[in-house]
């Protein structure tokens, strides 16, 4: 257990940040799942719209330090290539 005020504050802050980051990851996964479901369903226009909605969320994850930029680039590249292959 922390005894210093600064350590206690750090514990509180880490808990708040973890909650925010957990919510962001969940939101990103939801956007990716929408794209995946549209691709599996065979609806190219819905998949394209879902990808356009997912892109800013993924880039926001990079900006706030939640995801690595190469990971996001890889995910977007693979999804877009799957959507192109549908047509």
C-alpha positions as CSV (number, residue, x, y, z in Angstrom):
1,X,0.0,0.0,0.0
2,X,1.3,3.5,-0.9
3,X,2.2,5.8,2.0
4,X,3.2,8.9,0.2
5,X,0.6,11.4,-1.1
6,X,2.2,11.4,-4.5
7,X,2.1,7.6,-4.7
8,X,-1.6,7.6,-3.7
9,X,-2.4,10.2,-6.3
10,X,-0.5,8.2,-8.9
11,X,-2.6,5.1,-8.0
12,X,-5.9,7.1,-8.4
13,X,-4.7,8.6,-11.7
14,X,-3.6,5.2,-13.1
15,X,-7.0,3.7,-12.3
16,X,-8.8,6.6,-14.1
17,X,-6.5,6.3,-17.2
18,X,-6.9,2.5,-17.3
19,X,-10.7,3.0,-17.4
20,X,-10.5,5.5,-20.2
21,X,-8.1,3.3,-22.2
22,X,-10.3,0.2,-21.6
23,X,-13.2,2.2,-23.0
24,X,-11.2,3.3,-26.0
25,X,-10.0,-0.2,-26.8
26,X,-13.6,-1.5,-26.6
27,X,-14.8,1.3,-28.9
28,X,-12.1,0.5,-31.4
29,X,-12.9,-3.2,-31.3
30,X,-16.6,-2.4,-31.9
31,X,-15.8,-0.4,-35.0
32,X,-13.6,-3.2,-36.3
33,X,-16.2,-5.8,-35.6
34,X,-18.7,-3.8,-37.7
35,X,-16.3,-3.8,-40.7
36,X,-15.7,-7.6,-40.2
37,X,-19.4,-8.4,-40.1
38,X,-20.1,-6.3,-43.2
39,X,-17.3,-8.1,-45.0
40,X,-18.5,-11.6,-44.0
41,X,-22.0,-10.6,-44.8
42,X,-21.0,-9.7,-48.3
43,X,-22.3,-6.1,-48.2
44,X,-19.5,-4.1,-49.9
45,X,-21.0,-0.6,-49.4
46,X,-21.7,-1.3,-45.7
47,X,-18.2,-2.5,-45.3
48,X,-16.7,0.5,-47.0
49,X,-18.8,2.9,-44.9
50,X,-17.9,1.0,-41.7
51,X,-14.2,1.2,-42.7
52,X,-14.5,4.9,-43.2
53,X,-16.0,5.2,-39.8
54,X,-13.3,3.0,-38.2
55,X,-10.3,4.8,-39.6
56,X,-10.5,7.9,-37.4
57,X,-11.1,5.8,-34.3
58,X,-8.0,3.7,-35.1
59,X,-5.9,6.8,-35.8
60,X,-7.1,8.4,-32.6
61,X,-5.9,5.3,-30.7
62,X,-2.5,5.9,-32.2
63,X,-2.5,9.6,-31.3
64,X,-3.3,8.9,-27.7
65,X,-0.7,6.2,-27.4
66,X,-3.1,3.3,-27.2
67,X,-2.0,1.4,-30.3
68,X,1.2,1.3,-32.4
69,X,1.0,3.1,-35.7
70,X,2.2,0.1,-37.6
71,X,-0.5,-2.1,-36.0
72,X,-3.2,0.3,-37.2
73,X,-1.7,0.6,-40.7
74,X,-1.6,-3.2,-40.9
75,X,-5.2,-3.6,-39.8
76,X,-6.5,-0.9,-42.1
77,X,-4.5,-2.3,-45.0
78,X,-5.8,-5.8,-44.5
79,X,-9.4,-4.7,-44.1
80,X,-9.3,-2.5,-47.2
81,X,-7.8,-5.3,-49.3
82,X,-10.6,-7.6,-48.1
83,X,-13.2,-5.0,-49.1
84,X,-11.5,-4.6,-52.5
85,X,-11.5,-8.3,-53.0
86,X,-15.3,-8.4,-52.5
87,X,-16.0,-6.6,-55.8
